């Protein structure tokens, strides 16, 4: 009888262990990055938006009184052209659409339209909530607002088209910031972390992270976080930088790494 009870207890424990194992998230892989090339970046630029177009970098900067948009020569970091955003606007993400450049602001629910070639003002638009990052997929403008939900806007009217909830292992991934469309995926900086989420645009699932914690200045202000992703689709070059970082980096995926930031993001699944 004791043997039967022992066998039953063992089976129950094994079943319980399997159940706990099945409920334990396997984790989303995190990869470090390898630096391919390093370029100069304005250490005063509070980077909020970044994209690559026709051989040049376009950058949107933030903070009241010093926000703006600029064209930058990648190879030298030289600012070729810029336009300032008057106070009290706090500039955020930027995106190119046809011959236009769109820029959103943080809390003012106001966006601005410029000529892509000359950066001349062309108009404005409004939206609800906050504006953080922007990119586009050829059909929609994609906007982040600091939450775990991305918004899709009509690129001509900027009217809302839909939303996408972003999760990693079932956990909402909040503080989505600067965005970039990279070969059919959405890349997103996650504010106050070293992580770049790589998001499936159909499901919203984060299938992997890049950790850029090895980049940037060794000592920095609390707000000088990683932010800014640009992609040269023709040459398959990925660029990253940060707020007030003196350098911009061309990177590629490295080896798997451990990340406390990623563990914290996915802690709801434990």
C-alpha positions, 0 to 999 in steps of 0.5 A, spaced: 500 500 500 505 504 501 508 503 495 502 504 491 501 511 495 508 513 493 507 511 486 501 516 486 505 521 490 510 521 485 506 521 479 502 527 482 509 531 483 511 530 476 504 532 473 505 538 477 512 540 475 510 539 468 504 544 469 509 549 472 514 548 466 508 548 461 506 555 464 513 558 465 515 562 459 520 560 455 523 567 454 524 572 448 531 571 445 536 577 446 542 579 442 547 584 443 550 588 437 556 588 433 559 595 431 560 595 424 562 602 423 562 609 428 560 616 425 560 622 429 553 625 432 551 631 435 552 631 442 547 636 443 542 633 439 536 630 444 534 625 439 527 623 438 526 621 431 531 618 425 531 615 418 535 614 412 533 617 406 537 618 399 544 618 402 542 622 408 540 622 415 534 626 417 533 627 425 528 630 429 530 633 436 526 634 442 526 639 449 522 645 449 526 651 446 531 646 442 526 642 438 527 641 430 528 637 424 535 636 420 538 633 415 545 630 417 551 627 412 552 620 415 559 620 414 561 626 417 555 628 422 555 635 419 548 638 419 546 640 412 540 643 413 535 644 419 528 648 421 527 649 429 520 648 432 518 654 437 517 653 444 513 650 447 513 645 443 517 638 444 519 635 438 518 627 437 518 622 432 519 624 424 517 620 418 518 621 411 511 620 406 512 621 399 515 628 398 513 630 405 516 629 412 511 629 418 513 630 425 509 629 432 510 633 438 510 630 445 504 632 449 501 638 445 497 633 440 500 637 434 504 635 428 507 639 423 508 637 415 515 639 412 517 639 405 522 633 405 527 636 400 527 643 403 524 642 410 520 648 408 513 648 413 507 645 409 502 645 414 500 642 421 495 636 423 492 634 430 491 627 433 489 625 440 494 623 446 501 623 446 506 623 440 513 619 441 515 615 435 514 614 427 515 610 421 511 607 415 510 601 412 508 603 405 501 603 407 500 606 413 504 611 418 505 608 424 505 612 431 507 610 438 505 614 444 509 611 450 504 605 451 504 598 449 499 600 443 502 602 436 497 606 432 496 606 424 494 612 421 492 614 413 498 617 410 495 622 406 489 624 411 493 622 418 486 619 420 486 613 425 486 606 421 487 601 427 492 599 432 496 594 434 498 591 441 505 589 442 507 583 447 513 579 449 511 572 452 504 575 453 506 581 457 504 588 454 511 592 452 510 599 454 514 605 453 515 604 445 519 610 443 522 611 436 520 606 431 523 604 424 521 599 419 526 594 417 525 588 412 517 587 414 518 588 421 517 594 426 523 596 430 522 600 437 526 603 442 523 602 449 524 608 453 529 608 459 532 601 457 537 599 452 533 594 448 530 595 441 524 590 440 523 587 433 515 586 432 511 582 428 507 587 425 501 582 424 501 579 431 504 585 435 509 579 438 516 581 440 520 575 437 527 578 439 530 584 442 537 587 440 541 590 446 545 596 445 547 597 452 555 596 450 554 602 446 554 610 447 558 614 452 560 610 459 557 616 463 551 620 461 545 623 464 539 620 466 535 622 460 541 620 455 538 614 453 538 609 447 533 612 442 534 613 434 534 607 429 535 608 422 535 603 416 538 603 409 534 598 406 538 598 399 545 597 403 541 593 409 545 598 414 542 598 421 544 605 425 542 606 432 544 612 437 541 615 443 539 622 446 546 627 446 550 621 444 556 623 441 556 617 436 552 614 431 553 606 430 552 602 424 551 595 427 549 588 426 546 582 430 551 579 435 550 573 440 545 572 445 546 575 451 542 576 458 538 582 459 535 584 466 531 589 462 528 584 458 527 579 464 523 585 467 519 587 461 516 579 461 516 579 469 508 579 468 508 572 465 512 569 471 
